Amino acid sequence: MATTRRNFLAMAGAGAPLLLGADDRSGSKLPVVGDGAYRYEVIHDWGELPHHIKYGNTHGVCEDSQGNIHIHHTVGAGSESNDTIVVFDSKGKFVRSWGKQFKAGAHGLHINKEGKDEYLYVCDQLHGIVTKRTLKGEEVWTLGYPAESKPYEKGKLSLSYRPTNVATAPNGDVYVADGYGSFYIHQYNSKAELINTFGGPGKDPGQLNQPHGLMLDKRGETPVLLVADRGNRRIQRFTLWGKHIDFVEGTRLPCHFHEQKGAVVVPDLMARVTLMDKDNRVITHLGDGEYSQQEWSKLRTQEREQFTPGKFICPHSAIFDNAGNIFVVEWVEVGRVTKLRKVA
């Protein structure tokens, strides 16, 4: 039976309800997910969002070296502010917001330390741009339609271009996934010059269907590129020059990746978050909603009171923070930021 908020609370018992935002100090306990060494207390709706900002779909999340959490969202109906990037400190206190120009297109968010400085790589899939910014939003460079790439060359039938996520390599190369456009991956050097294009639509090895997320995987002897080949319901591994290596099993609709101490967290749009070990074997699935397709599609458009505590709906991005906790943002119309506080 699919779990709903009503039967979840009924099973929990009237004497000890698991309430959104509750904690031990209020006399009620938060849900706990996972097992063994990977157990987490679930804190939904984390962060003190200012009254003048209302989340749209929460699409991206990252942490800077100061422990600040950066959230990328599309802006909700009725929001007084059009800022798409909201920054909180490690305790959830609001720090600042910016990024009005990305309204409705806000998508992937990647952070990279380069020398002494940190930079955000912002994907705007609606307006077809990827931009490198300081942590406070100052522009370094912006990339638009990749007309210099052979499949996208001028004079040919123009291909759709809607970038979804970015990964960065140690040598400064930047990989951009055209996840909602024409399903290619573009590789730029540190000067933002295009040097390679690979992938393209299809189901065969090396071909892609909605390459939604990327990660530069440095866990092995040779770095490789992990690609969340979401439309094909699989993960692919590529060399850093775009040659297919193999597939990774264990996910349904993988969206993105983040690594810490050999473990990788994979937000899976189909209602769960997956943890994988250094050999890409599944450790556990967290918060699996086990919804039917019809329930899932409807629930993501509902108000948060309809969401079941401890269950995910549409995880879109996830990261480990520096303490080993996990932050998850979801593709739901009202937006949702969940902190999984590590308890084991």
Solvent accessible surface area in square Angstrom, and as a share of the most:
residue,aa,sasa,rsa
1,M,192,0.86
2,A,25,0.20
3,T,18,0.11
4,T,57,0.33
5,R,63,0.23
6,R,206,0.75
7,N,32,0.16
8,F,32,0.13
9,L,48,0.24
10,A,76,0.59
11,M,134,0.60
12,A,37,0.29
13,G,28,0.27
14,A,108,0.84
15,G,82,0.79
16,A,64,0.50
17,P,43,0.27
18,L,38,0.19
19,L,77,0.39
20,L,51,0.25
21,G,57,0.55
22,A,10,0.08
23,D,40,0.21
24,D,92,0.48
25,R,224,0.82
26,S,78,0.51
27,G,70,0.67
28,S,20,0.13
29,K,143,0.60
30,L,14,0.07
31,P,11,0.07
32,V,70,0.40
33,V,20,0.11
34,G,30,0.29
35,D,88,0.46
36,G,58,0.55
37,A,65,0.51
38,Y,64,0.24
39,R,92,0.34
40,Y,2,0.01
41,E,23,0.10
42,V,2,0.01
43,I,40,0.20
44,H,7,0.03
45,D,55,0.29
46,W,24,0.09
47,G,23,0.22
48,E,115,0.52
49,L,56,0.28
50,P,23,0.15
51,H,158,0.71
52,H,59,0.27
53,I,3,0.02
54,K,106,0.45
55,Y,22,0.08
56,G,4,0.04
57,N,21,0.11
58,T,0,0.00
59,H,14,0.06
60,G,1,0.01
61,V,3,0.02
62,C,5,0.03
63,E,33,0.15
64,D,6,0.03
65,S,67,0.43
66,Q,144,0.64
67,G,5,0.04
68,N,26,0.13
69,I,2,0.01
70,H,0,0.00
71,I,0,0.00
72,H,0,0.00
73,H,0,0.00
74,T,16,0.09
75,V,17,0.10
76,G,11,0.11
77,A,103,0.80
78,G,63,0.60
79,S,19,0.12
80,E,136,0.61
81,S,14,0.09
82,N,60,0.31
83,D,10,0.05
84,T,0,0.00
85,I,0,0.00
86,V,0,0.00
87,V,0,0.00
88,F,0,0.00
89,D,41,0.21
90,S,66,0.43
91,K,179,0.76
92,G,2,0.02
93,K,130,0.55
94,F,61,0.25
95,V,61,0.35
96,R,58,0.21
97,S,27,0.18
98,W,29,0.10
99,G,5,0.05
100,K,126,0.53
101,Q,97,0.43
102,F,1,0.00
103,K,88,0.37
104,A,52,0.40
105,G,0,0.00
106,A,0,0.00
107,H,0,0.00
108,G,2,0.02
109,L,8,0.04
110,H,41,0.18
111,I,35,0.18
112,N,38,0.20
113,K,126,0.54
114,E,58,0.26
115,G,70,0.67
116,K,198,0.84
117,D,79,0.41
118,E,30,0.13
119,Y,41,0.16
120,L,0,0.00
121,Y,5,0.02
122,V,0,0.00
123,C,1,0.00
124,D,0,0.00
125,Q,17,0.07
126,L,97,0.48
127,H,101,0.45
128,G,10,0.09
129,I,41,0.21
130,V,0,0.00
131,T,0,0.00
132,K,21,0.09
133,R,28,0.10
134,T,40,0.23
135,L,33,0.16
136,K,136,0.58
137,G,11,0.11
138,E,100,0.45
139,E,102,0.46
140,V,71,0.41
141,W,44,0.15
142,T,55,0.32
143,L,24,0.12
144,G,34,0.33
145,Y,89,0.34
146,P,1,0.01
147,A,24,0.19
148,E,106,0.47
149,S,3,0.02
150,K,144,0.61
151,P,40,0.25
152,Y,3,0.01
153,E,69,0.31
154,K,176,0.75
155,G,89,0.85
156,K,106,0.45
157,L,160,0.80
158,S,91,0.59
159,L,55,0.27
160,S,61,0.39
161,Y,19,0.07
162,R,93,0.34
163,P,0,0.00
164,T,0,0.00
165,N,5,0.02
166,V,2,0.01
167,A,1,0.01
168,T,16,0.09
169,A,7,0.06
170,P,97,0.61
171,N,111,0.57
172,G,27,0.26
173,D,13,0.07
174,V,4,0.02
175,Y,1,0.00
176,V,0,0.00
177,A,0,0.00
178,D,0,0.00
179,G,0,0.00
180,Y,51,0.20
181,G,15,0.14
182,S,15,0.10
183,F,44,0.18
184,Y,44,0.17
185,I,0,0.00
186,H,0,0.00
187,Q,4,0.02
188,Y,2,0.01
189,N,36,0.18
190,S,73,0.47
191,K,157,0.67
192,A,19,0.15
193,E,91,0.41
194,L,38,0.19
195,I,66,0.34
196,N,27,0.14
197,T,36,0.21
198,F,22,0.09
199,G,26,0.25
200,G,4,0.04
201,P,78,0.49
202,G,26,0.25
203,K,155,0.66
204,D,86,0.45
205,P,83,0.53
206,G,16,0.15
207,Q,62,0.28
208,L,0,0.00
209,N,48,0.25
210,Q,46,0.20
211,P,0,0.00
212,H,0,0.00
213,G,0,0.00
214,L,3,0.02
215,M,21,0.09
216,L,17,0.08
217,D,7,0.03
218,K,129,0.55
219,R,57,0.21
220,G,53,0.51
221,E,184,0.83
222,T,99,0.57
223,P,44,0.28
224,V,16,0.09
225,L,0,0.00
226,L,4,0.02
227,V,0,0.00
228,A,0,0.00
229,D,0,0.00
230,R,20,0.07
231,G,34,0.33
232,N,26,0.13
233,R,134,0.49
234,R,38,0.14
235,I,2,0.01
236,Q,0,0.00
237,R,57,0.21
238,F,1,0.00
239,T,47,0.27
240,L,49,0.25
241,W,153,0.54
242,G,14,0.13
243,K,149,0.63
244,H,47,0.21
245,I,65,0.33
246,D,51,0.26
247,F,68,0.28
248,V,11,0.06
249,E,132,0.59
250,G,31,0.29
251,T,16,0.09
252,R,70,0.25
253,L,25,0.13
254,P,0,0.00
255,C,0,0.00
256,H,17,0.07
257,F,7,0.03
258,H,64,0.29
259,E,59,0.26
260,Q,43,0.19
261,K,196,0.83
262,G,17,0.16
263,A,12,0.09
264,V,2,0.01
265,V,0,0.00
266,V,0,0.00
267,P,0,0.00
268,D,0,0.00
269,L,10,0.05
270,M,22,0.10
271,A,1,0.01
272,R,26,0.10
273,V,0,0.00
274,T,0,0.00
275,L,0,0.00
276,M,3,0.01
277,D,32,0.17
278,K,136,0.57
279,D,74,0.39
280,N,25,0.13
281,R,152,0.56
282,V,60,0.35
283,I,56,0.28
284,T,15,0.09
285,H,63,0.28
286,L,0,0.00
287,G,7,0.06
288,D,28,0.14
289,G,0,0.00
290,E,108,0.49
291,Y,19,0.07
292,S,55,0.35
293,Q,106,0.47
294,Q,152,0.67
295,E,62,0.28
296,W,18,0.06
297,S,51,0.33
298,K,133,0.56
299,L,26,0.13
300,R,22,0.08
301,T,71,0.41
302,Q,56,0.25
303,E,110,0.49
304,R,66,0.24
305,E,103,0.46
306,Q,98,0.44
307,F,1,0.00
308,T,1,0.01
309,P,1,0.01
310,G,6,0.05
311,K,44,0.19
312,F,2,0.01
313,I,1,0.00
314,C,0,0.00
315,P,0,0.00
316,H,4,0.02
317,S,5,0.03
318,A,0,0.00
319,I,10,0.05
320,F,11,0.05
321,D,11,0.06
322,N,110,0.56
323,A,73,0.56
324,G,10,0.09
325,N,16,0.08
326,I,0,0.00
327,F,3,0.01
328,V,0,0.00
329,V,0,0.00
330,E,0,0.00
331,W,76,0.27
332,V,0,0.00
333,E,75,0.34
334,V,30,0.18
335,G,0,0.00
336,R,2,0.01
337,V,1,0.01
338,T,0,0.00
339,K,30,0.13
340,L,0,0.00
341,R,100,0.36
342,K,72,0.31
343,V,55,0.32
344,A,49,0.38
